Amino acid sequence: MDQLAVQPSAMRILHTADWHIGQELHGFDRSEEHRLFFEWLVETIDQRSVDVLLMAGDVFHTVNPPATAQRQLYELIARLRGQHPQLQILLTGGNHDSPSRLELPTALLADPKLCVIGAAPRRDGEIDFDAMSIPLHGPQGDVSAVCTAVPFLRAGDLGSADLTGASDGESAALRAFYAQAAAAAQNRAPGKPLIMTGHLTVSGAELSTLSERRISIGGAEAVSSDVFPREAAYVALGHLHRPQRVSGAIEIRYSGSPFPLSATERGYRHSVALLELSRGRIETELLPIPRPAEFLRVPERGAATLAEAEAALAELDIPDRPLGLRPFLDVSLRLDGPVPDLRARIDAALDGAPVRLGRIQREAPPTAPGEEATPIDLATQRPEAVFELLHRQKHGAPPSRALLAAFKQARAEAEIGHAGEDKRETAKPANAPALRERAS
């Protein structure tokens, strides 16, 4: 759509998500890319007269982010508070975030314009929906909308209802949660447009690979868009990295990540969503984010022979940039057999080109027409035989003696490690609590 006309009386909300501060990709630090994104974000807030910055989860990449990542967040908050003292900042936690660590700036700054909700707040053991109801102030300081700020929901947040065997149990529980959240927000600011947030996967949305963790809310990995009440004027989502609108009766949108978090996202048009509330209506404009570092692939599509890839890599003409802003490079190869010095040959072909080398993918040789892959019965095969068969299928040749010997040694060491774990397990007291890792 055309750029929104400047209307001083209109309220503007900037919806963003999935910053993943502190992420490394293939061992390369990405703080410089985040720095440029935050520079652009501050300039955009200034130029577009934004009233509310709404961030829908995954502020950090890990629950225990490095000090440099935390410093980047605090410096951003301090800069925004200094340059735009009337700006409301609302951050919600994602599945990558530690709620207590994320909420730390709120306790330190005691700033009414800064609201951080790392986990669903509770009072006397029950979900405190009122604490998630945040009035949003327009440019004149009046309450122009209300936000029910729902972070990533963890086990137990949806109540104690038994969902086992219920075909719609997960969606029903989440639908009830959002209905209560909406009611609390509307009681807080009657008659005002309702903005809702969430950090989850909605059915029909397009997922990324390699960078998005599968998450479960109430036992479901994806929920229907009808879990959000129809009275919501806009639903600001996080978790999926591709900017996209979700089909539904109301406006539901993922803002996406600020730049590709894996090579599979290199084709995305990363953006933030700018909402304008005026005269009871909401209009949405997508603001494209300049990409701080490119993602290259050799070949552009499919796979190349090693000779073809070496020739293409030698012809790359890339201007030098600081390490933190150099392009990421993936190489996809079609190999007839193992190449022990593959990485050395790729490095030699690059000859010091200013890139950050990521994945070297190997495409298995195609089977003959009509030939099917040999099924493997793991119950009757020795591990060495399985390893040899898979090596033949992938590389078209048996493993070398040295490689087979290394496999046998690795297997022996693994068995010794498992034996030690078994001894420690049997020595554990009978009443020791069982640990269960939940996918996050």
Beta strands, then each sheet from edge to edge (+ up, - down):
strand 1: 11-16
strand 2: 24-25
strand 3: 28-29
strand 4: 52-56
strand 5: 88-92
strand 6: 114-117
strand 7: 122-123
strand 8: 126-127
strand 9: 133-137
strand 10: 143-148
strand 11: 194-199
strand 12: 232-238
strand 13: 244-246
strand 14: 252-254
strand 15: 271-278
strand 16: 281-288
strand 17: 295-298
strand 18: 328-334
strand 19: 356-363
sheet 1: 6+ 5+ 4+ 1+ 15- 16+
sheet 2: 2+ 3-
sheet 3: 7+ 8-
sheet 4: 9+ 10- 11- 12- 14- 13+
sheet 5: 17+ 18+ 19+
end
